[in-house]
Amino acid sequence: MQYLPNIIFLVALVLGIGYFTKNIRKVIRNIKLGRAEDHSDHTKERWSNVVRIALGQSKMVVRPIAGILHIIVYVGFIIINIEVLEIIIDGIFGTHRIFAFLGPVYDYLIASFEILAFLVLLGVIFFWTRRNIQKIRRFWANEMKGWPKNDANYILYFEMVLMVLFLTMNAADLQLQRLGAEHYVEAGMYPVSQYFLPLLDSLSEGTLILIERTAWWLHILGILVFLNYLYFSKHLHIMLAFPNVYFGRVVPKGKFNNLASVTKEVELMMDPNADPFAAPADDAEAPAKFGASDAMDLSRVQLLNAYTCTECGRCTSECPANQTGKKLSPRKIMMDTRDRMEEIGKNIDKHGEFQPDGKQLLDDYITREELWACTTCNACVEACPVSIDPLSIIMDMRQYLVMEQSAAPNELNVAMTNIENNGAPWPYNQMDRLNWKNEA
């Protein structure tokens, strides 16, 4: 019975990490269903972006108050969880504050953890207030109803509870140290939890141990639950933001990618030695699909973008089409892509491989009205704090509509016909193109 708590802890740890690993492997599998692309270029610039954007949060502080508080919550939550290493060692081997031998270093570590925990708690309360009392518009858009709205609040509640448990655990530990309780050696400085002591003064040693142990267990189990909740939540960006920024766009935002299949056809047409009427070889590859109609037609980076999206809505709040009442929301584009990939993943889990389900990203998730509302201004790309590119998905789906279905809006079809026939989007032949100057 002496080792029962250690065994229970080890089982919980293995189950928690095992389930998390299983789900992360699903995410990786789903992302790999996309098209492979070469991103070995601009290595120096990519790493610079990781340091500046992902680690330095440079695009978050464009909106200073929310940005600075996000940095506090982000840094605080990460640093505080360094103590999880000590908790794991203590849980496995039955020790208590195994790193206490570090002396003054340990004292300052615990003090910094407590200050950060308090700042995280304040930041989370501020974010909850913005969402639920101030009701900032971008948090209450149509796509944020139901689960997305609740998910954002669940994360905030998680973080509040974990910080309170951490401080409660320390306060009870400090009181037990002062009472000289067995195993509770004097270690650490407690600049925040010391203010909890008046609430604990009248409690017996046994009650204090119960409070400390309960908070300790709930804190570590809460972290394991939080870790596994990430897979089902928009907060998966905690892990994916760094690779997403690394693989983010490094060429000028206004530069659009050429379709390799179209480029090949043009090169063939320009080759004077090529026979344009020659039949393709028997072993020739089937013509590539133009653009994208479903999530698996997208690139792996685009799918990584979808899983990284934290639904903050900065992209949608900057979108001129959305601001003028159009149906387009770049955030919804990313949410729909992720939802479709999750549906495809469940299909694979059930059948072993993907079985056609009569659905696709186009029309079943993203409407044509949304796609054609986009002005391709790149405001959404510029606004995203973690280098997500909704425009690339919109353009790929537009390419599919135009080149596979000839389903562009009539105004665009007229303009393209005029360009083909007249060299300009206007319905005048080339001899009359300068007539406008005679009317000036």
N, C-alpha and C positions, 0 to 999 in steps of 0.2 A: 504493500500500500504506500510505502514511502516514495516510490517512484511513479505512482499513478498520475500525479499532475504533469510530470515530465513526459510521460507516454501520451497523455491526452493532448498536450501542447504539440508534440512532434507529429501526431496524427493530423491535427488541425492544420499545421503548417504544410505538411505534405499534400493534403487534400486541397488546400487553398491555392498553393503554387501550381499543383498539377492541373486543376480546373482552369486556372488562368492560362497556363501554357497551352492547353488544348484549344481554348478559344482564340488565343493569339495566332496559333497555327491555322485556324480557319480564316482569319483575316488575311494572313499572308497568302493562303491558297486562293482566296477570292481575288486579291489584287493581281496575282499571277495569271488569272484568267484573261487579263487585258493584253494588248499588244506590247511586245518587248521593244524598247527603243534604246539607242545608244546615248548614254549621258556621261561619257567619259571625258567630255570637253570642259573647258573653263574650270578646271579643278580648283585653282587658287581662288577664283571668284566665288565658287560654290561654298568653300570653307569659310570665306570671309562673310558670306551671307548667314551661315550658321551661327557664327560668333556674334554678328551684329544684330540679326533679326530674331533668331530663335533664342540664343542665350542672352543677348543684350536687350531684347524686347523693344527695339528701336521704333517699330511701327505701332506698338501699343501706346506709347507716350505721346502720339500725335494728339490724342485726347487726354490731356495731362492728369486729371483727377482719377478717372477710371484706370488709366495706364499705370500710374504710380501705385495705386492700391492693388492692381493685378500683380505687379512685380513683388509687392510685399507678400501677398498671399502665395504666389508661386515660389519665391525664394524661401519664405518661411516654412511652407509645407514640406518642401524638399529637405531643407536643413534639419527641421525637427525630426523628420523620419530617419535621420542618421542614428537617432537613439534606438530605432527599431533593431539595429544590429546588436546593441546591448541587450535588448529585450529578448531577442531570439536566443542569444547565448545563455542568458539567465534561465529562459524557459526550458531549454534542452538539458542543461546541466544542473539546474536547481540552485544556481547561485543568485546573489542579489547585488545589483550595481557592480558588475564585474570590472568596470573600468574605473572604479573609484580610486585605484592605486595611482592614477595620473595626477592626483592631488590638485594643485591650483589650476591646472589645465582643465580638469574635469569640472571644477567649480565654475569656471568661466563658460564652459560649454553648456552646462545646465542653465546658467543664468541667461545665456543668449537664446537657448531654446525657449525659455519661458517668455522672454520679451517678444520673440517672434510669434509665439503662440497667441499672446495677447493681441498683437497687431493683426495677425491672421483673423482672429475672432472679430475684431473691429471691422476689418475689410469685408468679411463675409456678411456681416450685418448690414454694412453699407450697400453691398451688391443686392442683398435680399430686398432692402428698402427700395432701391431703384426699380427693381422688377415688379414688386407687388404693391407698393404704396405710391411711389412717384409714377409708375406705369409708363416708362419710356416707350415711345411708339414702336420702335423696332423690335421690342420684346413681346409685342401684342399683335403682330401681323397674323394673317390667316394661317400661314404654315406653322405658326407657333402655338396653336391650340392643341389641347389634349396632351399626349405623351411628351412632345418637345417642351412644353411649358412646365409640366410636372417634373420632368427629368432635371431641368435647370435648378429647380427648387430642392429636389432630393439631394443633389450634390452639395448645395449650400448647407442643408441640414446635417449631412454627413460630416462636413468639415467643422461645423459648430460643435457637434457632439464630441468629435475626436479631440478637439482642442480643450473642451471642458473636462473631458476624462483625463487628459494629460495633466492638466493643472490640479485636478482633484487628487490624482494619484500622487503627485509631488507634495501636495499639502499634507496629506495623511502620512506620507513617508517622513516629512520634516518633523511632524509632531511626534512620530514614533522615535525618531532620532533623539529628540529632546528628552523623551521619557526613558531613553536608554534601553529600548526594547531589543531583545535578542535578534541578531542578524541585520538589524537596521543601523549600520555603521554611519558615523557622521561623514557626509560627503555631499558636495554640491552647494551652490548658492541659489536661493529661491526668491528673486526680487518681486515676483507676481503672486505665487501661491502662498507666500507668507501672510498675505492679507486674508487668507481663508482661515487662519488659525483660530481667531476668536469663535468661529463656528464649531471648532473641534475640541476646544478646551475641556468641556465637560464630559467628553466621551472616554470610555474605558479603553485600555490597551487592546483588548480583544475586538472591540467594535472598530477601532482604528485600523487594525490589521484586516478586518473584513472589508472595510471601505477601500483600503489601499489595494488589496488583492482583487476585489471586484472591479475597480477602475483599471487595474493593470490588465486583467483578462479581457474586459470589454474593449479596452484600447487596442490591444493587438488583434483580437478577433474582428474588431471594427475595421482595422486596416486591411485585413485579409478579405473581408466582405467588400470594402471599397475597391480593392484591387480587382476583384472579379466583376464588380458592377461596371467597371470601365468599358468592358466589351459591349455592354448593352446601352451605353451612354454616349452622348456627344463628347464627353470628356476623355475619350480615347486619344484626343489630341495631346494630352499630357505626354504620351509616349511617341506619337507619330509626328509631332511638329518638327522635330530635328531632321529626320530623313526627308520630310516633305519640303522643308526649306532648302535642304541640300540639292534636291532634284528640281527645285523651282526654276522658273524661266530666267535665263541669264542673257538672252538676246533682247534687243529693243522690243518693247511691248507692241509697237505698231507693225512689227514684221510678222506676216502670216506664213505658215508652212505650206510649201507646195506638196501636192500629192505625188508620191513617187511614181505611181502608175500613170498619171497624166504626163508627168515629165518624160517618162520613158516613151510614151506614144508620140509626144512632140519631137523628141530626138529622132525617133524612127522616121517621122514625116520629113524632117530636115536633112536626113541622110540621103545624098544623091545615089548611093549604091544600094539602098534598101528597096525591096519590092513591096510596096504598100498593100498589094493584093495577094501576097504569099500566105498560104494557110499556116497556122501555127504548128510547130512540131508536136508529135504525138505525146512527148514527155514534158511539154511546156506546162508551166504552172497555170492554174485557172486564174482568170483576171481577178485582181483584188477588188474587194468591195469599196465603193466610193463612200467616204464619210462613215457615219455611225447611226444605226437605228436602235441598237440595244447596248446595254452596259458593257458586254463583252467585246464590242467593236472598239471601245475606247482604249487608250494606252494605260499601262500600269501606273504611270504617274498621275493620270487623271483619276483613276480609281483610288490611289493613295490620297489624292486631294479630297475625294468624297469622304473617306474614312477619317480624315484629319479635321474636317470642318467642325467648328465648335458652336456654330449657329449663332454667333454674336450679332450678325445682322449689319455689320459695318458696310459690307458690300452692297446690300440692298438699300441702306440709307443713303449711299452715295450714287446710286443708279439713277440717271436722269429719266429713263423710261418709267421706272417705278414712281419717281417723284411726280410725274405728270399723269399718274393714274393708270398706266398700262399694267397689264397682268403680270409682266415679268418681275421675278425676284431672283437674283443670282443665288441667294442663300437656298431658295427652294430647289434650284437646279441641282445643287450639291446634295441636298437632303434626299431628293428623288433618286439620284444616282446611287447613293448609299443604300436606300431602301430596296431598290431593284437588285443590287448586288447581294443583299441579305436574302432576298427571295430566291435568287439563283443559287446561293450557297445552301439554303435549306432544301432546294430541289436536288442538289448533288448529294447532300447528306442522306436523303431518302432513297434515291435510286442508284447511288454509286457513281453516276455521271449525269450530266445535265440532260433532261428530257424536255423537249419542246412543250411549253405550257400555254401557248397561244397568247402570250403577252410580250411586250417589249417596252423599252424606255420611252420611245417615241409614241405619242398618243395615249398610251395607258398611264404614263406618269407625267411626261412633259408635253404640253400642247404646242401645236404649231404657232398659235397666237403668241405664246411666250417667246418662242425662238425668233420670230420676225419682229418682235418689239424691240429687240436689242439694237443699239446704235453702234456697237463695236468700239466704244470710246475707251475701254479699259479702266474705267473708274473703279469697277469692282475689284479688278486685279491689284490696282494700286492701293486700295483701302485694306485689303486682307492682311492681318497681322502675321500670318504664317505662309504667305506666298501661294495661296490657292488661286487657281485660274479657271473660274466658271466660263469665261469667254471661249476657251478652247473647246469645251464640250458643246457650247452653242454653235460654234462654227462647224464642228464636225457633223453635227446633226443637220445643219443647213446644207452642207455639202451633199449629204445623203438625199435630202429632199430635192435638190436641184439636179444632181447628176444621176441619181438612180430612179427618181420618180417624176422628174420634170415638174415638180410641184411648188415652184416658187410663186409668190404673189404675182398677180397680173402686171402690176406696175414694174416689177423687176424683170419679168419676161420681156416686156416691151423695151425696156432699157437695154437688156442684153441683146435683143434682136437688132436694135438700132446700132449698137456698138459693132456687131458682126457685119452689118450691111453698110453702115455709114461711117464707122470709125469714131462715133460719138454717141452719147445716149439720147440725142435729140432726133426727131424724125425729119431730118433734112439730109439731102445727099451732100457728098463732100464738096461739090462745086458751090453749094449755097451756104456753107458753114460760117462764112464771114459776113453774111448779109446783115447780121445784127448791128454791125458798125455803121451801116448806112442810115439806121434809124436812130442812132444816138444823137 
